């Protein structure tokens, strides 16, 4: 695995287990990359040392942290073309005076303890990765002590921290396959297996009872011509996003959002996008958010909320031409998105950070908030708080009172803090952090559950 940059090494705590590192090094595929756009002739300047973005997916596949870049300008020709194309597409328009930045000082830090109560604190194996989008369970990827298998899939009960290893080895029996990614909701689990020898991947899903899964169902498969899919669990269905590798034989193929009810072999195509989608799938609990390309001249990405039950679009918002979000979600009736690059010509959407309208259903003309710190995870919502993971802390923002807070970090991890595992609107907020060995305490992953 390439050495991580100094500013990113602490944030990479959750990939430090030797087995996970070996899995990362083994995969020559898949890879997640940003796609070139018509504005790629812009000048990009690295941020000061330490301000870097690393995603959990990059860490798992062994990608080194890339320096965050600020877009400082484009040729006049590119700008002119973008403006011409914009006339045919209804895009989000946000003026500078409609955005409140956290750094502007309009929001004040709460004094004393954070307003979220610690409802549970549990020890998991060191190097465990966790994802949660419901209030009862979280999915986890567990490292092993050996090389066969490299990882196992588990389900964590958020009420007592009990971990059930529901998939002790891959469902695929061929040599080279390992469990690569996993998600669950209250009813089922979806996971991806990838082959480091051939570049093949397979999407499996099954029902679960909390401590066991039903018979695995092979939902989809592909070759190295397609990226290993991003996955999500929502509304009792498994979702996966199939995108062509930008340099492979399928590079001109469409991207697809597919789904299947847990335990069923019937696959539904929910969305088709020309070219690659911009972000991973985001689970809202009863739906998912994807960011397909708009079928228009120029490059536009549309934040799209899909209802899990029907597969139909419930809401959408199109970003200005050339703007590509790092993450996109939907919390408390409003879209949210983040940028790991700034766009100097886009007025209110010019800063690195995580954006959301202050009021439900906000769009053009609304008041917006920007948590202008380098984003490292998709946001969530619990109680009255908008929850964001920045470089070092998990923070909550209360729009009504104009206040914010940071969750306290366990001793010894103040320089990187908890990682946000939750997405969507939840009552049980899940964070986790890798704790090194100290005295008689063995190294472990500390999972914490918070409630408003």
C-alpha positions, 0 to 999 in steps of 0.5 A, a space after each residue: 500500500 502506498 505511504 499515506 501523506 503526513 496530514 492524512 495518516 492519522 485519519 487513515 486509522 481504520 485501514 491500519 490492520 494488517 489484513 485489511 492492508 494486505 487486501 488493499 495491496 492485492 487489488 489491482 482493481 477496482 479503482 475509484 477516480 474522478 472523471 475528466 470534465 470540460 473544465 479540466 483545463 483549469 489551473 489547480 493549486 494544492 491546499 496547505 500541507 495537511 488539508 487532504 481528503 481520504 475516503 474509506 473506499 480509497 483506504 481499503 483499495 490502497 490509494 494514497 491520500 490526494 491533495 485537495 485542489 482548489 479550482 481557481 479559474 478556467 479559460 474564457 472559452 470554457 466559461 462561455 460554453 458552460 454559460 451557453 449550455 446552462 440556458 437549456 438546463 435548470 440548475 441550482 443558483 446560490 448567491 454568495 450572500 445566501 450562504 452562511 459559512 461556519 468559519 464566518 463566525 455567525 454560529 457559536 460553539 456550545 459550551 460544556 458537554 455535547 448535547 448528544 447522549 452516549 447510549 452505548 460504547 462497544 469494543 470491536 476487533 481492531 481495523 473493523 470498518 462500520 456503516 449504519 443507516 438504520 437504528 437497530 443494526 450496523 454492517 461491518 467488515 471484519 479483518 482476519 488473522 490470516 489471508 484466507 479469507 482476508 475479511 469477514 462480514 458482520 452485523 452489529 446490534 446497536 442496542 448492546 454492541 453484539 457482533 454476529 459474523 454472518 459471513 465467515 468467508 466469501 460466497 464465491 468459491 473460486 480462488 482470489 475472491 474476497 469480501 470487499 464491501 458490505 451494507 445492511 438495514 433492518 431486513 437484509 444485507 448486501 455485499 460485494 466480492 472482488 477477485 484480485 487475480 481477475 478483476 471480476 466482481 459479484 454483488 450478493 444479497 440476503 435477508 438477515 435476522 440480526 445474527 444470521 443471513 438467509 441463502 445468499 442470492 447472486 444479484 449481479 456480476 461483472 469484469 474489470 471493464 466496470 468498477 466494483 459497484 458502490 452498494 447501499 441498503 434501503 427499504 428492504 432492498 439491496 442497491 448497487 451502482 454499476 459504472 464503466 471503467 473510464 479507460 476500459 473497453 466499456 468506457 462509453 457504456 451507461 452507468 446503472 442503478 440496480 436494486 433487488 428485494 432482499 432474498 429475491 432474484 428479481 433485479 430492477 433497473 432504477 436509473 440509467 446515466 450517460 457516462 459515470 455517476 459522480 458519487 457513491 450511493 447514499 442511503 436515506 433509510 427509505 430511499 437512495 441518492 445517486 448523481 447521474 449525468 443530465 442528458 444535455 450539452 455540457 457536464 451536469 450532475 443531478 442529485 436524484 432521490 430514488 424511492 426504495 419501494 417504487 424505484 421512482 424519482 422523488 426529488 432532484 436538484 441539478 448542480 451548475 455545469 462542471 461541478 462534481 460533488 464528492 458526496 451527495 445525500 438527503 437529510 430531513 427533506 433537503 439535499 446535501 452535497 460536498 466538494 473537495 475542490 472549490 469553484 471560484 466562478 460559482 458564487 455561493 458554491 465556491 468553497 470546499 465543504 459540505 452544503 445544505 439548505 437551512 430550511 426543508 426543501 430548499 433550492 435556488 433562492 433559499 438560505 444555505 449553510 456550508 460546513 467549510 472544512 475538508 469533508 471526509 464522510 457523507 453527512 447525517 441528521 439526528 434530532 435537530 442536528 446536522 452531523 458532519 465529519 470534518 478533518 478531525 471531529 464529528 460535529 453537529 450544527 443546530 440551524 435554529 439556534 445558530 450553534 454547533 458542537 463537536 463530539 468528545 474524542 477518546 483519549 489518545 486520538 484527538 488528532 483524528 477523532 471518531 469517524 462518522 458511520 451513519 447516513 440519512 436521518 437516524 435516532 441512533 448516531 454511530 461513530 467509531 475510532 481505532 484505539 491503539 494498545 495501551 497498557 493492558 488494553 489491547 488494540 481495538 475499534 471503539 464503536 459509540 452510539 449517540 442519541 439526541 
